[in-house]
Amino acid sequence: MTLESYLTVPALAATVAAVLAGNIIWTIISNVLASPIPSSVPGPFLARLTSKWILFVDMSGYRARTVDALHKKYGPVVRLAPNELSFSCREAVQPIYGTGSTCIKGPIYDYFGKRGLFQMKDAGEHRERHRRMAHIFSAGSLQQMEPLVQSVIDRTVGAIENKAGQVCDALHFCRMMALDVAGEVLMGKSFGAFDGQENAPVYVKHLDNAYPVWFIQGIAPLVYHTLNMLPIPALQEFMTSGDYVYKYGNDAFEEFLRLNGRTSNRRTLLTKLIAGNPETGAEPLPDADISTEVSNLTFAAVDTTGNTGAYALYRLACHPDWQEKLQTEIRTSRARETNFAYRMLQTLPVLNGVLMETLRLHPAQPSGPLRETTDHSTNIAGLNLPAKTLVSMQAYTTQRDPAYFPNPDKFDPGRWIKADGTINPGTPELQDMMLVWGKGPRTCSGQYMATMELKILLARLMDRFGVALHGEKTHLEMEMTDHFVLIPKGHCCSLVFTTLGS
Ligand code: HEM
């Protein structure tokens, strides 16, 4: 027989299938044999064989809930992949996230757009970037931004007022608030988020699309490059969403420089970023880095803050008793007298309790944050792990641990109020388990800014309106899913606001 007679289509197909099957079997065997994680660590069977299954869980939007169920079944340490573990015990917080930890941010951070403070892995490089940016996020700096924040919240309250008595999407309004605050303080101009009634600015479409595109780029580069080559205009627009976001940030930055120069008196975080920190002598970042940072910060600010605001309103609608307590607290405090000054609102225990409970039950980053070990032997909660092991703890689970939060699924702002009626910050042990803002050197830089926005928003809305669910539909919409950040499943939060008498 000639060689050609063997080259039939079935023979070639069988050969390709055999090579693929061999490849898969070899990958599985090497995953099992070469796994750096002791075989005694429990977890689902598939997690021993391949990292693909947790990738599918990620894509489904149910990572936080799946990993939580695994901890309930297997205990405080669970294998998620041949080289990935999730921890839920307090002893793991410090070695994974704390000061002095040798773990670095995991590979997923390489997917997130352009490298800045958020994405940097190298501790020295991150320290240096932090040194040159930290001053913009100080309490003092943010206090100067308060008039801008209040003016955006004026617009938010006005937009909700227009919809009083009707069903409206509170998620939309909260996201638009977070977007416009970010625009005002980080880019020096409003996004005009409330100009188009319920139409979000075009920027939001690109912001929403950028993450899925980066995700595809990270997990399936071949698919990404193939999609990039297809000459379909709508697809091309989708694939270049991230470019749009960075171009918008850069254009806004250049416009700001043109209009205000480098030393203006405008009270924005951008002004402070451009000026550097005269108090410590920290010199400003190069323009290209400022441009990247303002886009990254806007990205970090919008969904986190917006979704948290919507979940707080949803919880208040579910719990009319706490809504009433909050209204009473606001109306009997000096809130109106001080025009809802943040300094005043900071002292209100029910307001604080409502926000803390929302952040506890609905953390904006419910799963992860993922870290990678760098030492050849990193001890985490008694386990010695080699370099390049992926490790994480998820706020969704630690913040529902009944040992620290009795009756954990109950929305109970009273946990954060002492018997004498003052704010209860919780014990240090309990605070360790609150991972909502991250921990250690990579803690959220925008914590103060987000807290200020959310407290002013909630106080001003609850002073003016009662809020109610739109029946079962709202519960279905607000089911929690997560694609790195928390996203309500229905992408909507149907609520009815009713104007209260003065
Ligand atoms: C409710 C609102 C927010 C929540 C719950 C939240 C949560 C988080 C979490 C959990 C991390 C840690 C991620 C990690 O360790 O990998 C983080 C990091 C970060 N967040 Fe936020 N965030 C919020 C709002 C904001 C806002 C408004 C900004 C900026 C204006 C911001 C800027 C950042 C930055 C820059 C980092 C990276 C810090 C670093 O690595 O040094 N966040 N955030």
Residues whose N, C-alpha, C, O or C-beta is under 5 A from the ligand:
A	BS01	HEM	L117 F118 L297 A300 A301 T304 T305 T308 A364 Q365 P369 L435 V436 W437 G438 P441 R442 T443 C444 S445 G446 M449 A450
